[in-house]
Amino acid sequence: MINGYEVNHPGSKYALMRGFEKISDTVKVETCDLLGCEVCGAPSGDRLCKSCNLLKQIKLI
């Protein structure tokens, strides 16, 4: 898609990337430490991953 646009409008890819670089300095990204799910060990932001949480809700684990 972008390559096709670049063919008709040379320099558009560069302009897009340059615009992204300009705004990326002002955007703050929050980071969080990933934990391991207590049941399956999958990466999770909580004690249980979403899959194990759903299984727990329907009482399969």
C-alpha positions in Angstrom: 0.0 0.0 0.0 2.7 2.5 1.0 5.0 1.4 -1.8 2.2 1.9 -4.3 1.6 5.4 -3.0 5.4 6.1 -3.1 5.4 5.3 -6.8 2.8 8.0 -7.5 4.1 10.4 -4.9 7.9 10.2 -4.6 9.2 11.2 -1.1 6.0 10.2 0.7 7.6 7.3 2.5 10.4 9.5 3.7 7.9 12.2 4.8 5.9 9.6 6.7 8.9 8.3 8.6 10.2 11.8 9.3 6.9 12.8 10.7 6.8 9.7 12.9 10.3 10.5 14.2 9.3 14.0 15.1 6.3 13.0 17.1 7.8 9.9 18.7 10.1 12.1 20.9 7.1 13.8 22.5 5.0 10.6 23.1 5.7 9.0 26.5 5.4 5.2 26.6 4.5 3.6 29.9 6.3 0.4 30.6 5.3 -2.4 33.0 7.1 -5.4 34.3 5.7 -8.6 33.0 5.1 -11.3 35.5 4.8 -15.0 34.8 1.3 -16.6 35.2 1.2 -18.6 38.4 -0.5 -21.5 36.6 1.0 -21.8 33.1 4.0 -19.4 33.2 2.9 -17.3 30.3 3.8 -13.6 30.4 1.2 -11.6 32.2 0.8 -8.2 33.9 -1.0 -9.9 36.7 -0.8 -13.1 38.8 -2.8 -15.0 36.2 -2.8 -14.6 32.4 -6.1 -13.9 30.7 -6.5 -17.5 29.6 -6.0 -18.9 33.0 -8.2 -16.2 34.5 -11.1 -17.2 32.1 -10.6 -20.9 32.9 -10.7 -20.1 36.6 -13.9 -18.2 36.2 -15.6 -21.2 34.5 -14.0 -23.4 37.2 -11.8 -25.6 34.9 -8.6 -24.8 37.0 
